[in-house]
Amino acid sequence: MPRKITVQENRNINLETEIAVLKNDIKYLTEKVDEISVKLDYKYVTQDEFKAKIDPITKIVYGIVALILTAVVGGLVSMLINRG
C-alpha cells in the first residue's frame, strides 16, 4: 500500500514546483532582456546619431522656407508701395 503524503510534504512539493517555474521564468526574462539590449545596441539609432543626420536636412528646409516667406513678404510690401 502506498504511503500517504502529508499536508506539509504536499506544501513542500508545491513550493518546489513554484520555485522551479519561477527560475524558468527568470531565465526566459533574462534572455529576452539580452535580446533587447542587442537590438538597442545594433539595430536602432541613438538620439545623438539621429540629430546629427537630421540637422543638415533641417537647415536646408528652414532655408527654403525662409526664402519663400521672404519672397511672399517682399511681394506684399512691393504691392503696398506700388499701390500708394
Phi, psi and omega in degrees: 000131181290149181283141179281144179272133180282167180298318180296318178295321179296319177296318179298318179296317179297318179296318179298320179295315179296320178296319179296319179295317179297320177299318179296318179296318179296319178298316179298314180297321178299318178296318181293321177296320177297319178298317180296320179299318179296317179298318180296324182286324191244334186258338185249155183265139177285165180297322180296316178296320180298314180296322180295325180280327184275334185306312179297321179296318179299317180296319179296314180297315178298321178297315180295316178298318179298319178297316180296314180295322177297318179295317180295311180296318177299319178296317178297317179297316180294325176296318180293321181291316181292331182289322187275000000 
